[in-house]
């Protein structure tokens, strides 16, 4: 059975601006069945790492807050601490980063709560009994929320091909220990001839796994978290993902199982909104925003995380590739950027374990 996915493009006029069209699309989700009076509703999003600017603009988040408050519910903006060092590694600097990016209460009309606590240790174990995990650790603030609206900036991702709703709730709803389990075994390989000996990798490695023995960096696999911070921060390109150590499908399936656990106690109480704007080749965890790979497309909404991600990929692949350094080699944008990663496995496995359907029907929100 196909799932409904609603789509609005970014055309607007004097009669109806984009915010009014966005509110009409939200009504299509029948949020009165999702969010009840007096509830605490989590708005799960990514505030963006320090140095990036392609995250969801706070004005869109405010529109969602207003829609929830019209239900007499209490919304809060939330994410979890990052596994790696940076501007979101614990609750205090994560909130400071969010505020610096415009997610302050006067702008969005809702508070910020980092759901896995001060140091990323506040979580609830959820039994799932799947192939990779028997249970998963879900951030307590997200677990205890009565309902949830998942806002996702759709983009590429080095580990999963693309980052959509599934990654937002899979990686994004886990505590630090859960993130470590998902990344476990993804030890980078090194191209020593490229090393400039700046030592940034040594100082930025959260697992203290990188050292210099002589003239080249060395990685202690026992201490490596597999977080990818080294290849994100190294400007010389010394570090690359070693897919022989952990196949990409394994990381992807682990992530999808965490998504399953994050949604398990919220059946019928979650909706998903994907923003196909500022579509970058890499994720918002990076400390920079790269050029966009396709023009802005629009915004999607659905009750099905699998369907909305499938529709998002399809819409991206229908666009002309605009990345300034060359033309995409084929229509599959994310496979062209990350040829070692099968992004399809995200959707296949999510459908297999019952998270949703890849079969969808797209309903366009026409200009009023």
C-alpha positions as CSV (number, residue, x, y, z in Angstrom):
1,X,0.0,0.0,0.0
2,X,1.4,3.4,-1.0
3,X,2.0,6.2,1.6
4,X,1.0,9.8,1.0
5,X,3.7,12.3,0.6
6,X,2.9,16.0,0.2
7,X,5.1,18.4,-1.8
8,X,5.3,22.2,-2.1
9,X,7.6,23.9,-4.4
10,X,9.1,27.3,-3.5
11,X,6.9,29.4,-5.9
12,X,5.1,32.3,-4.1
13,X,3.2,35.5,-5.0
14,X,1.4,38.4,-3.4
15,X,-1.7,36.3,-2.8
16,X,0.0,33.5,-0.9
17,X,3.6,33.5,0.4
18,X,5.5,30.3,1.1
19,X,4.7,30.3,4.8
20,X,1.0,30.2,4.2
21,X,1.4,27.4,1.7
22,X,3.6,25.6,4.2
23,X,0.8,25.8,6.8
24,X,-1.7,24.4,4.3
25,X,0.6,21.4,3.7
26,X,1.0,20.8,7.5
27,X,-2.8,20.6,7.7
28,X,-2.8,17.8,5.2
29,X,-1.0,15.7,7.8
30,X,-4.0,16.0,10.2
31,X,-1.8,16.8,13.1
32,X,-4.8,16.8,15.4
33,X,-4.5,13.0,15.3
34,X,-0.8,13.2,16.1
35,X,-0.5,16.0,18.7
36,X,-2.9,16.3,21.6
37,X,-3.8,19.1,23.9
38,X,-1.3,19.5,26.8
39,X,1.3,17.2,25.3
40,X,5.0,17.8,25.2
41,X,6.0,17.6,21.5
42,X,9.6,17.2,20.4
43,X,10.7,19.0,17.3
44,X,13.7,16.9,16.2
45,X,16.1,18.8,14.0
46,X,19.8,19.5,13.4
47,X,21.1,22.9,14.5
48,X,24.2,22.7,12.3
49,X,27.8,22.5,13.3
50,X,29.8,25.6,13.9
51,X,30.9,26.9,10.5
52,X,28.0,25.6,8.4
53,X,25.0,27.6,7.3
54,X,22.9,25.2,5.2
55,X,20.8,23.9,8.1
56,X,17.0,24.5,8.2
57,X,16.3,28.2,8.6
58,X,14.8,29.1,12.0
59,X,11.8,30.9,10.3
60,X,10.6,27.5,9.1
61,X,11.0,26.0,12.5
62,X,8.9,28.8,14.0
63,X,6.1,27.9,11.6
64,X,6.1,24.4,13.0
65,X,6.1,25.7,16.5
66,X,3.1,27.8,15.8
67,X,1.2,24.9,14.3
68,X,1.9,22.8,17.4
69,X,0.9,25.6,19.8
70,X,-2.4,25.9,18.0
71,X,-3.1,22.4,19.3
72,X,-2.4,23.7,22.9
73,X,0.6,21.5,23.1
74,X,4.1,22.4,24.4
75,X,6.8,22.1,21.7
76,X,10.5,22.0,22.3
77,X,13.4,22.0,19.9
78,X,15.8,19.1,20.4
79,X,18.8,17.2,19.1
80,X,21.5,15.0,20.8
81,X,25.2,15.5,21.5
82,X,27.6,14.6,18.8
83,X,30.1,11.7,19.1
84,X,33.0,13.8,18.0
85,X,34.5,17.0,19.3
86,X,33.1,20.3,18.0
87,X,30.4,22.8,18.7
88,X,27.8,20.2,19.7
89,X,29.7,17.7,21.8
90,X,27.9,18.3,25.1
91,X,24.7,20.1,26.0
92,X,26.1,23.5,26.9
93,X,28.1,24.2,23.7
94,X,25.3,22.5,21.6
95,X,22.8,25.0,22.9
96,X,25.3,27.9,22.4
97,X,25.8,26.7,18.8
98,X,22.0,26.5,18.2
99,X,21.6,30.1,19.6
100,X,24.4,31.4,17.4
101,X,22.5,29.9,14.4
102,X,19.3,31.8,15.2
103,X,17.4,29.2,17.2
104,X,16.8,31.5,20.1
105,X,13.4,31.7,21.9
106,X,12.5,35.1,20.6
107,X,13.0,33.8,17.0
108,X,11.4,30.4,17.2
109,X,9.1,30.7,20.3
110,X,10.1,27.4,21.8
111,X,12.9,26.3,24.2
112,X,15.9,24.1,23.3
113,X,16.4,20.8,25.2
114,X,19.4,18.5,24.4
115,X,17.7,15.2,24.8
116,X,20.6,13.0,25.9
117,X,21.6,15.3,28.7
118,X,24.6,17.3,29.7
119,X,27.3,14.8,28.5
120,X,25.2,12.6,26.2
121,X,24.6,9.9,28.7
122,X,20.8,10.3,29.5
123,X,19.0,7.5,27.6
124,X,16.4,4.8,27.8
125,X,17.1,1.2,26.6
126,X,14.5,0.1,24.1
127,X,14.2,-3.6,23.2
128,X,14.0,-4.1,19.4
129,X,15.3,-7.6,18.8
130,X,16.7,-7.0,15.3
131,X,19.7,-8.3,13.3
132,X,22.4,-6.1,14.7
133,X,20.9,-5.0,18.1
134,X,18.7,-6.6,20.6
135,X,18.2,-3.2,22.3
136,X,19.1,0.4,21.5
137,X,19.8,3.4,23.7
138,X,17.4,6.3,22.8
139,X,17.9,9.8,24.2
140,X,15.6,10.2,27.2
141,X,14.1,13.5,26.2
142,X,13.0,12.1,22.9
143,X,11.8,8.8,24.4
144,X,9.6,10.6,27.0
145,X,8.2,13.1,24.6
146,X,4.5,12.5,23.9
147,X,4.8,13.1,20.2
148,X,7.4,14.3,17.7
149,X,7.7,16.3,14.5
150,X,10.9,15.4,12.6
151,X,12.4,18.3,10.6
152,X,15.2,17.2,8.2
153,X,17.5,19.1,6.0
154,X,17.9,16.6,3.1
155,X,21.5,16.3,1.8
156,X,24.3,13.9,1.0
157,X,26.2,11.9,3.6
158,X,29.5,10.0,3.5
159,X,28.3,7.0,5.5
160,X,24.8,6.5,4.3
161,X,24.8,8.1,0.8
162,X,22.1,10.6,1.8
163,X,20.9,12.1,5.1
164,X,17.1,12.2,5.4
165,X,14.4,11.5,8.0
166,X,15.8,8.0,8.7
167,X,19.2,9.2,9.6
168,X,17.8,12.1,11.5
169,X,16.0,9.8,13.9
170,X,18.5,6.9,13.7
171,X,21.7,8.6,14.4
172,X,20.1,11.8,15.8
173,X,18.0,10.2,18.5
174,X,20.7,8.0,20.0
175,X,22.9,8.9,23.0
176,X,26.7,9.0,22.7
177,X,27.0,5.3,23.4
178,X,24.5,4.4,20.7
179,X,26.3,6.6,18.1
180,X,29.5,4.8,19.0
181,X,27.8,1.4,18.5
182,X,26.6,2.5,15.0
183,X,30.0,3.7,13.9
184,X,32.0,0.8,15.6
185,X,34.6,-0.7,13.3
186,X,34.7,2.1,10.7
187,X,38.4,2.7,11.1
188,X,39.8,5.1,8.5
189,X,42.7,4.3,6.2
190,X,45.6,6.7,5.8
191,X,47.3,8.2,2.7
192,X,50.6,9.3,4.4
193,X,52.0,11.0,1.3
194,X,49.3,13.7,1.6
195,X,50.1,14.6,5.3
196,X,51.1,18.2,6.0
197,X,52.0,17.4,9.6
198,X,49.6,20.1,11.0
199,X,48.6,17.7,13.8
200,X,45.0,18.9,13.7
201,X,43.9,15.2,13.5
202,X,45.7,14.5,16.8
203,X,44.2,17.3,18.7
204,X,40.6,16.9,17.3
205,X,40.3,13.1,17.7
206,X,37.7,12.4,20.4
207,X,39.0,8.9,21.0
208,X,42.7,10.0,21.3
209,X,43.4,7.3,18.7
210,X,45.7,9.2,16.4
211,X,49.4,9.7,17.1
212,X,52.6,10.5,15.1
213,X,55.2,7.8,14.9
214,X,58.0,9.3,12.9
215,X,56.7,11.3,9.9
216,X,53.2,9.8,9.4
217,X,50.0,9.6,11.5
218,X,49.0,6.3,13.0
219,X,45.6,5.1,14.2
220,X,45.0,2.9,17.2
221,X,42.0,0.8,16.0
222,X,41.2,-0.1,19.6
223,X,40.6,3.5,20.5
224,X,39.1,4.7,17.2
225,X,35.4,5.6,17.6
226,X,34.8,5.4,13.8
227,X,33.2,8.8,14.0
228,X,34.8,10.2,10.9
229,X,36.0,13.4,12.5
230,X,39.5,13.0,11.1
231,X,38.4,12.9,7.5
232,X,36.0,15.8,8.1
233,X,38.7,18.0,9.6
234,X,41.8,17.1,7.6
235,X,42.2,19.6,4.7
236,X,44.8,17.5,3.0
237,X,42.6,14.4,2.5
238,X,44.9,12.1,4.4
239,X,42.1,10.1,6.0
240,X,39.5,8.0,4.0
241,X,36.9,5.6,5.0
242,X,38.1,2.0,5.0
243,X,35.0,0.1,3.9
244,X,36.9,-3.2,4.3
245,X,36.8,-2.8,8.0
246,X,33.1,-2.2,8.3
247,X,30.9,-2.5,5.1
248,X,28.7,0.5,4.5
249,X,25.6,-1.7,4.6
250,X,26.4,-2.6,8.2
251,X,26.6,1.0,9.4
252,X,23.4,1.8,7.5
253,X,21.5,-1.1,8.9
254,X,22.6,-0.3,12.5
255,X,21.4,3.3,11.9
256,X,18.0,2.1,10.7
257,X,17.6,-0.2,13.7
258,X,18.1,2.8,16.0
259,X,15.5,4.7,14.0
260,X,13.1,1.8,14.6
261,X,13.8,2.0,18.4
262,X,13.3,5.8,18.4
263,X,9.8,5.5,16.9
264,X,8.7,2.3,18.7
265,X,6.8,4.0,21.6
266,X,5.3,6.7,19.3
267,X,3.1,4.8,16.8
268,X,0.9,7.2,15.1
269,X,2.4,10.1,17.0
270,X,5.1,11.3,14.6
271,X,5.2,13.2,11.4
272,X,8.1,14.0,9.1
273,X,9.0,17.2,7.1
274,X,12.0,17.1,4.7
275,X,13.5,20.4,3.4
276,X,15.0,19.9,0.0
277,X,16.7,23.3,0.1
278,X,20.4,24.1,0.2
279,X,21.2,20.5,-0.8
280,X,24.9,19.9,0.0
281,X,27.0,16.8,-0.8
282,X,27.9,16.5,2.9
283,X,26.0,16.6,6.2
284,X,25.4,19.4,8.6
285,X,27.9,17.9,11.0
286,X,30.7,19.2,8.9
287,X,32.2,22.6,10.0
288,X,31.5,24.1,6.6
289,X,28.8,24.3,3.9
290,X,29.8,23.2,0.5
291,X,28.2,24.3,-2.8
292,X,24.8,22.9,-3.5
293,X,24.5,19.9,-5.8
294,X,21.1,20.7,-7.3
295,X,18.8,23.8,-7.3
296,X,16.3,24.2,-4.4
297,X,13.3,21.9,-4.9
298,X,10.8,22.4,-2.1
299,X,9.5,20.9,1.1
300,X,7.9,17.4,1.6
301,X,5.7,16.2,4.5
302,X,4.5,12.7,5.3
303,X,3.6,10.3,8.1
304,X,6.0,7.7,6.7
305,X,9.8,8.2,7.0
306,X,10.6,5.7,4.3
307,X,8.2,7.1,1.8
308,X,9.4,10.7,2.4
309,X,13.0,9.8,2.0
310,X,12.3,7.8,-1.2
311,X,10.4,10.7,-2.6
312,X,13.2,13.1,-1.6
313,X,15.8,11.0,-3.4
314,X,13.6,10.7,-6.5
315,X,13.1,14.5,-6.7
316,X,16.8,15.2,-6.3
317,X,17.7,12.7,-9.0
318,X,15.2,14.5,-11.4
319,X,17.2,17.7,-11.1
320,X,20.1,19.0,-13.1
321,X,23.4,18.6,-11.3
322,X,24.7,22.1,-10.5
323,X,27.9,21.4,-8.5
324,X,30.5,23.8,-9.9
325,X,33.4,21.3,-10.2
326,X,31.8,19.2,-12.9
327,X,28.8,17.3,-14.3
328,X,27.3,14.3,-12.4
329,X,28.3,11.1,-14.2
330,X,24.7,9.7,-14.1
331,X,21.2,10.5,-12.9
332,X,21.8,9.0,-9.5
333,X,23.3,12.0,-7.7
334,X,24.2,10.3,-4.4
335,X,25.8,7.2,-6.0
336,X,27.9,9.5,-8.1
337,X,29.2,11.4,-5.0
338,X,29.6,8.3,-2.8
339,X,30.1,5.3,-5.2
340,X,31.1,3.0,-2.4
341,X,27.8,3.5,-0.5
342,X,24.5,1.9,-1.6
343,X,22.0,4.6,-0.3
344,X,19.2,2.2,-1.4
345,X,20.0,-0.1,1.5
346,X,18.6,2.6,3.9
347,X,15.2,2.4,2.3
348,X,15.3,-1.4,1.7
349,X,16.1,-2.3,5.2
350,X,13.8,0.2,6.8
351,X,10.9,-1.3,4.7
352,X,12.0,-4.8,5.7
353,X,11.8,-4.1,9.4
354,X,8.5,-2.3,9.2
355,X,9.4,1.4,9.4
356,X,7.4,2.3,6.3
357,X,6.9,1.8,2.6
358,X,9.0,2.8,-0.4
359,X,5.8,3.0,-2.4
360,X,4.3,6.5,-2.3
361,X,1.9,8.8,-3.9
362,X,3.0,12.4,-4.3
363,X,0.4,15.1,-3.7
364,X,1.4,18.6,-4.9
365,X,0.3,21.7,-2.9
366,X,-0.7,24.0,-5.6
367,X,-0.5,27.8,-5.3
368,X,-3.7,29.1,-3.7
